[in-house]
Amino acid sequence: MKNLSFLKPIFNFIAIGLLITTLSRIFLFFIFKERVVQTPDFWYIFPIGLRMDLILLCYLSFLPALLITFLPNKWIKFTNTFLVIYSFLFLFLILFVELASPDFVKQYDTRPNKIFLDYLIYPKEVVGMLLKSYLTSIIVTFLILGVVLYFAFKKGKKLFYTSNTDYKFKLMVFPLLAFLLFFGARSSLTSKRPINASNAVFSTDQLTNTLGLNSFYTVAFAAYSIKNEGNTKMYGKMDEAEAIARVKKYMIAGPNDFTDAEIPFLHVQQPDSVMKKPYNLVIFLQESLGAEYVGILGGKPLTPEFDKLSKEGTLFTNLYCTGTRSVRGIEAVVTGFLPSPSESVVKLGNSQQGFFTLAEALKQKGYETSFIYGGMANFDNMASFFNGNGFSDIVDQEDFDSDGKKYAFKGTWGYSDEDLVTKANQYFKSKGDKPFFSLMFSTSNHEPFEYPAGRIKSYDKKPNTVNNAMKYADFSIGKFFEMAKKEAYFKNTIFIVIADHNTRTYGKNLVPINKFHIPAFIMGPGVAKGAVYDRLASQIDIPPTLLGYLGMPFETPMVGRNLTKLDPKVQGRSIMQFNDINAFRVENQVVIMQPNLKPLQFEIKNDTTLIPVKLNENLAKDALAHVITAGNLYKESKYKLRKK
């Protein structure tokens, strides 16, 4: 076999990188051992860590692999110079952030993240703080880095030199090399989604989970997330105090209800009625179930179960989602956070811990909290966000795989909706008399629209269509309540069935408002049966409305309204984010803001007909205030509960 020594730089780079990250993880383990060993199966941090480290190092090895293979031998001097600089640079950065990790973890209970990057913005203040508080660590860090650099330049250059090798042989070897690096970077040949931080989540201890990552990854992820955090100034500028005041105009809470000046919207929400025993809460979030597919809302006759069940509670006929992605729907329904041109907070780095969710609020009241999903919870970073913000138990596809039970169907996106509801019902039964909150998330309304045969009478002749998938999702809603009604927990639980968003969002208008119309009904003790709420409402109004039914007061920073307490004279309002366009609607008037353009106002004749009208400057300022406030709350970490 011909000599493979030309690949030595890549092998050495990966080996040294693994040595740095593994030794660091062992060191961190012993520093925080007392905390970590309290987690069942804490040793998972090591195989998970090896996997995450290989992903990082294989990604970083792609460019050297290309140069080594395709640059001709006459360029070997250039190639070697580049390989040395490239390898030293990234290994030095990996070592640096790992050396900085122990003190950062001690301070923030997680690996270096966006806060670590924020330090770079204020070097004067931060250097002063570091010199006063971490002088010993700084000295040790720079001594280690100095020693490493000395030996690297003195002894280590040849570690990353490639050698002259027959060009044809290199081309023959490259497919295998590319496959190995691709496999290492993807860490799977079967998963449709790249591995991310959610794959390191195996416990309810955020610190333990982050030890399964490496600090270069967490810092790089935070840096990558910055580009997704949006720029609210694209719509205009506004003083923060004015923005807060304008948002508060739309809230039910009065000026004397706010409880903490540092958390501007924190207030106590009183229950509709006080209960001795609090009610459970179950949110059944439906993937892509737009109003156009719901018969009782004038859509296609695809939802007989939803239509029937909605009459046993309160049906919302004029409800609008905040966005076009599942994570945006989760953001609205679980956190009540305002939509903005940013990515959903589910995916942003600065909201992975200490961000308000219903789970966090209910957990403080003694509830057991869970997320139940037939797919992989790492999708769209859900597991990481939920794990860091109050969800104690995450049940996903891997739990279905491993429990040894026979399920109806496993498709591209995971287990079917009827499998989800069967699993959830068993889970809720196991809670006994303990109060619980759970978010269930369906999967069936996704291309390729897979579901088990024999469950529904097809609406379309072709089986795998969106209409048939909607019918199957509705079938599963009916099956869930059929099972739940036979169980003891049913009588003490508030249920909501609500869509995260509609299917493909498109239309001729700047914002296709009709594609934001979604269904929801609430059922349970104290919920009016056969009632219809036909006033304009937003998805962000749902979580405060749900808290109102639970029978106890809650402190919350949510700006949405408890719709059961809303004065009939107050105008309805909804907020919709469509890519980088924001729509702020009050009754039949909507202000639409586009990046770096003057806002426009339209009168809504129906959801598909918008008539241009003169801009109401005050309404436009209210629209801007809501987006500015969303950005400020996120950036300043002011959307949270007070520490207990």
N, C-alpha and C positions, 0 to 999 in steps of 0.2 A: 504493500500500500504506500502510495506517495506521501511525502512529508506534509503534515498539517500544521507545521510550525508557524505558517503565516497567520494563523488564527489566534496565536498566543496573546495578542493584546486584548482580544475580546474575552478569552477565558480568564486572564488575569484581572481584568476590570471587574467582571462579575464576581470572581472569587474574593477579591479585596473588599468589594462593596458588601458582600454577604458577611464577611468577617466583621466589618465595622457595625453593621446594623444588628447582627446577632449578639455580639458582645455588649452593645448598648442595651439591647432588650433584656439580656441576662442581668446587667447592672441595674436597670430600672426595676426589674422584678425583685431583686433583693432589697432595693431601697424601699419599695412599697409592698413588700411581701406580706406584712401583717394585714393589709387591706385586700390584696389580691387573692390570697389563699382562702378567703371567706367565700369566694365565688366558686360554685360547683364547676368542675372541669376547667379550672383556671389554667391548666397546662395547655389548653387550646391556643393560648397566645403564641406558642412557639411554632407549631405547624402553620397556623394562620400567618404568623409573621414571616416565615420562610416563603410562603406563597406570595405575600404582598411585596416582599423584597425582590423576589425574582421578577415579578411583573414590572416593577420600577426599573431594574437593571437591564432587563431585556428591551424595554422601550428605549433606554438610553444607548443601547448597543446597536440599534438599527443603522445609524449614520456611519459609525466606524466600519460596520460590516459592508456597507455599500462602497465606501472608499477603498477598503482593502481589496475588495473583489474587482472593481471596475477601473480603478486608476492603473495605468500601465506601469510596468516596473521602472521605467526611466524616471518616474515621478516619486520614487520611493522615499527620497529625502523629504519632500513636502509631506507625503503621507505620514511618515514617522513623526515629523514635527507636530503635525495636527493631532495625531493620536496621543502624543504625550501631553500636549496642552489640554486637549479635550478630557482625557482621563483624569489628569491631576485636578482640573477645575471641578468636575462633578464629584469626584471622591472627596475633595476638600470640602465642598458644600455639604455633602452627606455627613461627613465627620463633624463639621461645625454645628449643624442643627442638632445632631445627636448629643454633642457635648453640652449644648444649651438646654437640652430637654429636661434633665432632672430638676433644675430650679424652676423652669416654666411649669412643669407638672405640679410641683409643690404649690405654686402660686395659683394656678388655674384649673387644676384637676383634670387636665387633658394635655395631649401633645401640642407642640407649637402649632398655631393656627393663624387666623387673620389678625389677632391681637399682636402676634409676633411681627407681622408685617407692619402693623400700625405703629410699632415702636420706631420703625425706620423714618417715619414722617416727622417725628419730634426728637431728633438726635440729642439736642441740648438737654432737654428735660430727662430723657431716658438715660443718657450716659451718667448724669448726676445721680439718678436713682440707683443705677447699677453699681456705681462706685461706692455708694454708701451701704447698700444692702447685700451686694453679691461680690465684694472685692476678692474674696478668697477664690470663689468659683471662676471669676474672670482671670485671675492669675494662673490658676491650674489649666484653664481652657487654652490660654495663649501659650503656656509652656508646652502643652501637648501638641498644639498646632505647629509651634516652632520646631519641635523635635521631628515631627512627621515631615514637615517641609524640608528640613535639612537632609534627612535620609532619602526623601523622595528625589531631590535634585542631585544628591551625591551618589546614591546607589540605585535609584529606582527607574531611571530613564529607560533602560533596556527592557524593563518589564512590558513596555507598551510599543516596542519596535516590532514591525512586521518584517518579513523576509521576502527576498525575490523568489517567486514561485511561478511555474509555467501558467501562462494566462488561461489557456484552455482548461487546465485542471481546476483553477479557481472558479471558472464559470460552471464547471461540472459540480463542484462542491456547494456552490451558492444556493441552489434550491433547497438542499437539506438544511443548510445554515439558516436560511430565511424561514423555513418551516419551524425549526426549533425556537428561533427568536419570537416568531409570531405566536407559537403555542405558549411560550413562556410569558409573553406580554398579555395574551388573552386569558391564559390560565385555564382554558377550556376549549374543547372543539364542538361542544353541544349547545352551550348557552348562546342565546341571541344577543345578550347584553354584556358589555365589558364589565369586568370585575371592578367594584369600587369600594369605598369605605364601609358601605352597608354589609359587605361580605365578612367584615371583621366583627360584626355584632353577633355575639353568642350568649351574652349575659345582660342583666339589668344594671350592671355597674359600668358606667361610661368610661371610667378610668381604665378598668381592666380591658375593655374592648379596644381602647386606643393603643394599648401596649402591643396589640397584634398588628398595628400599622407601623410605619416608620416615619420619622419626623420630616424627612425631605418630601414625602408624599403629602403629608397633611399641610405643609406650608405651600407646596405647589398647587394643591387643590384650592387652598384659600386664595392664592394669587389668581388662579384661573377663574374663580367665582367672582372676583372683583369686576371683571368685564361684563358679567351678567347682572350686576346689581343695579344697572340702569342709572340714568342721569335725570332726575326729576326736573332739573333746570331746563331741560329741553322744551318744557311747556311754558316756562316763565319763572320769575323769582317772586318770593313772598317772605316777609318776616315770619319767623317761627311762631311768635306769639299771636300774630294775626291769623295764621293758619290754624293754630289750635282753637282759637276763639270761634272761627268760622265752622270748624268741624263740630264743636260742641253745640252749635245751634241746632244741629240735626239729631242730637241725642235726647233721650228721655231724661237722663240725670240732670238735676238742677245744680246751680253753682255751689250749693252747700253740701252736695253729695260726694264731692271728690275728696279723696283721703290722703293723697301724697303729692306734694308739689313737684317732686323729682320724677314721678311717673304721671304725666299730665292727665291721662284719661282714667286712672284708677279710681274706681267708685264701688260702692256697695249696691248690689242689685237685690232687692227684696223679692221673695217668692210670691207667686200668685196666692198661695195659701200655705201656712206652716203645717208640716206633717211631723208626727212623732217618729215615724220610720221613713227615711228618705227613699225615694223611688230609684230604681235602676234606670240606666239610659243606654239604649242601643240605637246607633246610627247605621242604617243600611244604605251605603253609598252606591248608586247605580252608575256603572260605566256608560256614558254617552246616551243616556235615556232622555232625549229632547222631547219637548211638549208635542212636537209634530207626530210622535209615535204613540201618543197616549189618547185613547178614545174619549175619555171623559173631559179632556181639554180641547176636543174638536179635532184631534189628530186621527191617524189611521187606527182601525179597530184591532190593535195588537196587544192590548193590556187589560183583558177582562178581569184578571185577579187584582191588579192595582185599582181599577175602577170600582170594583166591589168593596175592597178593603178600605178605600178612602172614605166610604160612606159610614164607616165605623169610627171615624175620627174627624179631624179637620183637614180639609183639602185646600191647598194653596193654588189658586188658578192664575195668579199674575206675578209669579216669582221669576227672577232673572239671575242667572249665574254671573260670576265675575270674570270668567275667562274661558279659554278654549282647551285647556289641558287638565288632566286629572290632578296634577299637583296644585293647580290654581283652585280647583274645587275643594281639595283637601284643606288648603290654606284658609278658604272662606268658612267651610263648615266646621273645621276642628279648632281654628284659632280666631276666627272672626276678623282677620287682618284685612286692611284695605288693599285693593288691587293697585298695581302700579306698573310702569314699564319695566321694572326689574323682573328677574326670574321670581318664581314663587319662593317664599321663605323656606319651603321644604328642601330646596336645593342650595340655598345660600349658606356660606360659611359662618356668618356671624349669628345665625339663628339655630345652630345645632345643639345648643344648650341654653337653658335659662330663658326660653321664649314661651310666652303664654300659650297654653292649649287647654281645651276642656279637660283633657286627661290630667294635667297638672293641677287644675283647680279641684277636680273631684278626688284626686289622690290625696290632697291635703285634708279632705273631709273623710278619709278612711275608705274610699272606694278602691276596689281592685280594677285595674285598667288594662285594656288589651286592644290589639289590632289583629284582625283575622282576615286572611287573604288567600285565595286559592293559587295565586301566582308567587313569584319570588319577591320578597319584601325589599330587596336591594334595588328594585326598579325605581328610577327617578329619586334615588336616595331616601326613600321612605323610611326604611328601617333605622338608618342613622338618625334622622330627624325625630322619629317617634321615640326611639330609645333614649335620646337625650332630653326629651320634653314630656315626661310623665307617663309614658306607656310602659307598664311593667312587664307585659307579656306580648310577644310578637309571634303569632302563629301563621306560618306560610307554607308554601309547597313542600319544603323539606320535612315539615311535621306530618303532612299528609303521606309523604313517601315512606316515612319511617314508622308509622303507627301500626302497620300490619293489617289494616282494615281494607276491605274491598270497596272501591268507589266507582261511581257511574262512568266517569270519563275524564281523561287527562289530555288536554289539547296543547296547542302552541303556547298559549298564555298561562297554562297551569290547569288546575282542577276546575271542573264545571261549577256553575252557580249552585246546582242542587247539592253537590258535594260540599260546597262552602256552607250552605245553610244547615246541612246535616251535622257538620263538624261544629258549627257555632252553637246549635241547639244543645248538643252534648256538653259543650264547654260551659254554657250558661247553667245547665242543670247541675254541673259539678260545683257551682259556687254556693249552693245551699242558701242560707240566709244572709250571706255576706253581700253588701251592696256592690254593684259592679257597673262599670262603663265600658262599652265596647264599640269600636268602629269596624264594621264589616264592609268589605270592598269587593264588588263583583268583577268578573273578567269577561263574560261571554260576548258583550257588545264590542268586539274587536275583530278586525280582519285577522284571520280568514273566516270568522264567524262560525266557529266549530261548537258543536253541542251533541249530546247523545241522541241517538235515533229513537223514535217511538214516543217522544214526550209531548209533541205538539202536532196539531194539524197545520201543515205548512201554509203560509200566506202566499209565498211565491213557489212556483214549480221547482225552481232550482233550490236545493236545500241550504247551501251556504251563502245566505244573503243577510243584509242588515235587518230586514223586516222579520225574517225567521229568527234571527238571533234575539231581537227584541221580544218576540213571542216567548222564546225559551226563557229569557231573563224574567219575564212576567210570570211564567209557570213556576219558576224557582221562588219568586216572592210569595206566591200563593202557598207553595209547599212549606216555606219557612213558618208562616203564620199558622198553617194547619198543625204543624208540630208544636209550635210554641204555645198555642192555646190549650194544649193538653198538659202543660207543665205548670208547676207551682209558681215559677218566677214570672209568668206572664201577667198575673194580676197585680204585680208590684213593679211594672216596668213601663217606662215611656219609650215608645218606638217612633222613629222617623224613617221613612223611605224617601230618598231624595237623589236627584241626579248630580253628578259632578260637573257635567257640561253637556252640550249637544254633540252630535256627530259632526262631520266636516263643516266648518264654519266658513260660509262664503255668502256673497250677495253684492248687489250693485252699489249699496250705500257705503259710506266710509266705515260705518260699523253696522253689520247686518244684525240688527236688534232682534229680529225674529229667531235667529239662531242662538240667542242667549236665553230664550224662554224655556224653563224647565219645570218638571212636576215635583210635588212633594206632598206628603200627608203625614200628620202626627196622630198617633193612636195611643191610648193608655188611660190610666185613672186620672180623672180630673180634666180630660180633654173632651171638649164638646163633640158629641157624635152627630154626624150628618151636617156639620157646619162647613161653610165655605168662606175662606178668606180671599176676597177678590180685589183687595187693594194692592197697588204696586208695592213690591217688596224686593229686597236684595238678598242674595245668599248670605251676606254677612249679618243679616238680621236673624238668621236661624239659630245660631248658638246661644245668644242671649234669650231667645224665646224658649229654647229647650231648658235652660237653667231655671226659668220661671216656673216650670212645671214640677221641679224636683223637691219642693217642700222645705227649702232652707235658704238663708241668705248667702250670697257669694260676693267676694271682692273680685273685680274683673276690670281689665283695661279695654274691653271691647267697646267700639264706638257704634256698633249695630244696635238695633232697637228690639226690645221685647214686644213683639207685635200684639200680644194680648193686652198690653198696657198702653198702646199707642192711642192718643187722643184722635177721635174720628176727624177732627178739624185739621190735623197735621197732614201735610201732603206726603204722598208716597215718594220713595226715592230708590234708585238703583244705580250701581256703578259697574261699568263693563270695560275690560281691557282687551283690546283686539290688536295683537302684536304691539306696535309702538303707538297705537292710537287709543286714547282714553275717552270714554263717553260717560257723562254725568247727567243722569236723567231725573227730573222732578216732574211727576205726573206726565203731561204730554209734551213737555219741553226738554230738549236734550242739548247739552253743550258738548261739542266734540273738539278735543285738543289733539293736534298733530305736532310732531317735533319741529321746533323753530318756526312755527307759523302762528298767525293770529287765530284764536279759537273761533269756531263757527257754531251757530245755533240753528236748530231745526224744530219745527212743530211736527209731532208724530200723529199722522192720521190713522195709520195702523202700523204694525211692526215692519212693514215693507215699504211704506210711503212716508218719506221725510220731506217736509216743505221748508225751504230756507226762510228764516225770519231775522229781524234785527237782533243783534247780540245784546243780551241783558248783561251789562258789565258786572253787576253784583253777583249774578248767578255764575258767571264765568270765573269770578274770584273764588266762589265757593267750590267750584270744580277743581281749580288749581290747588286750593287749600288741602283738599283730600289727598291729592297725589304728593304734595310737598310733605304733608304730615306722615304719610306712609314711609317716605324716604328717611325723614328725620327719626321716626320711632325705631326704624331698623338700625340705622347707622349709629345712633346714640344708645342702643340697647335699652329703650324705655317702653318696650311692650312686654311687660312681665308682671309677676306678682312680687310682693315684698317677701323677703326671706323670713322664714319662720324660726 
